[in-house]
Amino acid sequence: MTLILVRHGESEGNIRRIMQGQLDLPLTEAGREQARLVAARIASMPVAAVYSSPLSRAFETARAIASHHMLAVAPVDGLQEGGWGEAQGMTWTEVTARWDVAGGRPLHEMIPGAETPESLRSRAAAVIDTLLDRHTSDVAVCVSHAGTIVQLIAHLIGMPEGQLPRLRTGNTAVTVVEGASDRAVITVLNDMCHLTGHAHPYDGAAVRLRE
């Protein structure tokens, strides 16, 4: 099977540079254009299902993709971004003024209501493993968020809890995973060539670990 992970397009929270977490903010006009471009990139693939975080920035991106395949988007709570509790909607400057982030203590331990990294990885990994095993002979798309996708990559490559790959996931970046949950292989990582005008439909030929 092939599972395509896509980060949502640019959101209002991205341009305001706030900690969005599970705050539900829409795409910008640029984000809608990014969604259109990534949808065009995937359009020629035989996509059987499109799943998405229910947050609107992801769901709107997923609808652009699904429209090429005459599919409805299935919302999946486990694909949501990690929650930042009381820090949601705050800028980094506001966060550092309120909490002692320089002390080295993990943010989720300081911010009331913040989701732990362990919780985020556990719920997202459960979703991805289920989908890998459900779509053993077809193609599915999952639209999610930067923090969630990084945790999924850590899960897929077997990194211990508490450790993450040094990876910045761009808006509408594409990551491709092939195989069942017990032997999944990442064949494309964080690829955004559709935003540069040099995209080619993914044809199964591996573009290996481009970043």
C-alpha positions in Angstrom: 0.0 0.0 0.0 0.9 3.7 -0.3 0.0 6.2 2.4 0.6 9.8 1.6 1.1 12.2 4.5 0.4 15.9 3.7 0.8 18.9 6.0 -2.0 21.5 5.6 -1.4 24.7 3.6 -0.4 28.0 5.2 -3.0 29.0 7.8 -3.9 32.3 9.5 -2.1 31.1 12.6 1.1 30.4 10.6 1.3 34.0 9.3 0.4 35.4 12.7 3.2 33.2 14.1 1.1 31.9 17.0 1.0 28.6 18.8 -2.0 27.1 17.0 -2.2 23.7 18.6 -5.9 22.7 18.3 -7.1 26.2 17.8 -9.2 26.1 14.6 -7.9 28.7 12.1 -8.5 28.6 8.3 -6.1 28.6 5.4 -4.8 31.9 4.0 -5.2 32.6 0.2 -1.6 31.4 -0.2 -2.6 28.3 1.8 -5.5 27.6 -0.6 -3.1 27.9 -3.5 -0.7 25.5 -1.9 -3.6 23.1 -1.3 -4.5 23.4 -5.0 -0.9 22.6 -6.1 -0.5 19.6 -3.8 -3.9 18.3 -5.0 -2.8 18.6 -8.6 0.4 16.7 -7.8 -1.6 13.8 -6.3 -4.5 13.9 -8.9 -3.2 11.2 -11.2 -2.7 8.7 -8.4 -5.5 6.0 -7.7 -6.4 7.4 -4.3 -9.0 5.3 -2.6 -9.5 7.3 0.6 -8.7 10.7 2.1 -8.4 11.2 5.8 -7.8 14.4 7.7 -7.5 16.1 11.0 -10.9 17.7 11.6 -9.2 21.1 12.1 -10.3 23.4 9.2 -6.7 24.2 8.0 -6.2 20.5 7.4 -9.7 19.6 6.3 -9.8 22.3 3.7 -6.5 21.0 2.3 -7.9 17.5 2.3 -11.0 18.6 0.4 -8.9 20.0 -2.4 -7.1 16.7 -2.7 -10.3 14.6 -2.4 -12.1 16.7 -5.1 -9.9 15.2 -7.8 -11.0 11.7 -6.8 -14.7 12.2 -6.2 -14.2 11.3 -2.6 -15.5 12.6 0.7 -12.9 13.4 3.4 -13.1 11.3 6.5 -12.2 13.3 9.7 -10.0 11.5 12.2 -9.5 13.0 15.6 -6.2 11.2 16.1 -4.6 13.2 13.3 -5.1 16.6 15.1 -2.2 18.7 16.1 -1.0 18.4 19.7 -2.9 20.7 22.0 -1.1 23.6 23.7 -3.7 24.3 26.4 -3.5 27.9 27.8 -0.7 28.8 25.3 -2.9 28.3 22.2 -3.3 31.6 20.3 -0.3 33.1 22.0 2.9 34.3 20.2 6.3 32.9 21.3 7.1 36.2 22.8 4.0 36.0 24.9 4.8 32.4 25.9 8.3 33.3 27.0 7.0 36.2 29.0 4.5 34.0 30.9 6.5 30.8 31.4 10.2 30.3 32.2 11.1 28.5 28.9 14.8 29.2 29.4 15.0 27.0 32.4 15.1 23.8 30.3 11.8 22.3 31.6 9.7 20.9 28.8 6.9 23.2 27.6 4.2 20.7 28.1 5.1 20.4 31.8 4.8 24.1 32.3 1.7 25.0 30.2 -1.6 24.0 31.8 -3.7 21.8 29.5 -0.9 21.1 27.1 -0.8 17.6 25.5 2.2 15.5 26.2 4.4 14.3 23.3 3.8 10.8 24.4 0.0 11.3 24.1 0.4 12.9 20.7 2.6 10.1 19.3 0.4 7.4 20.8 -2.8 8.6 19.3 -1.3 9.5 15.9 0.7 6.2 15.6 -2.5 4.2 16.4 -4.2 5.9 13.5 -1.4 5.5 11.0 -0.8 1.8 11.9 -4.5 1.1 11.4 -4.6 2.9 8.0 -1.4 1.1 6.8 -3.0 -2.2 7.5 -6.5 -1.2 6.2 -5.1 0.0 2.8 -2.9 -3.0 2.0 -3.4 -2.8 -1.7 -4.4 0.8 -2.5 -3.5 4.4 -1.9 -4.7 6.7 0.9 -4.0 10.3 1.8 -3.8 11.7 5.4 -3.7 15.4 5.9 -2.4 16.5 9.3 -0.1 19.0 11.1 3.7 19.6 11.5 3.9 18.4 15.1 1.8 15.3 14.4 3.7 14.4 11.2 7.1 14.7 12.9 5.8 12.3 15.7 4.6 9.9 13.0 7.9 9.9 11.3 9.7 9.2 14.6 7.3 6.3 15.2 7.8 4.9 11.7 11.6 4.9 11.9 11.5 3.5 15.4 12.9 6.4 17.4 12.4 6.1 21.2 9.7 8.3 22.9 11.1 11.7 23.7 13.3 11.8 20.6 12.3 13.4 17.3 14.0 13.7 13.9 15.5 17.1 13.1 13.0 17.9 10.5 11.0 21.1 9.6 7.8 20.1 7.9 6.7 22.7 5.3 3.2 23.6 4.4 1.8 20.9 2.1 5.0 18.9 2.3 4.5 15.4 1.1 5.8 12.2 2.9 5.1 8.8 1.3 5.0 5.6 3.4 4.8 2.2 1.8 4.1 -1.2 3.3 2.1 -2.6 6.2 2.5 -1.2 9.7 5.1 -3.9 10.7 7.4 -3.2 7.7 6.6 0.4 6.6 9.2 2.3 4.7 9.4 6.0 4.1 10.1 6.5 0.4 9.6 10.3 0.1 10.2 12.7 3.0 9.0 16.3 3.3 8.9 17.0 -0.4 7.5 20.3 -1.6 8.6 20.4 -5.3 4.9 21.0 -6.3 5.4 24.6 -4.9 8.3 25.3 -7.2 6.8 24.4 -10.5 8.9 21.3 -10.9 6.5 18.7 -9.5 5.9 15.3 -11.2 3.0 13.0 -10.2 4.3 10.3 -7.8 4.6 7.2 -9.9 6.0 4.7 -7.3 9.6 5.5 -8.2 11.2 6.4 -5.0 12.5 9.9 -4.4 14.5 8.9 -1.5 14.7 11.0 1.7 15.1 14.3 0.0 15.5 16.2 3.3 
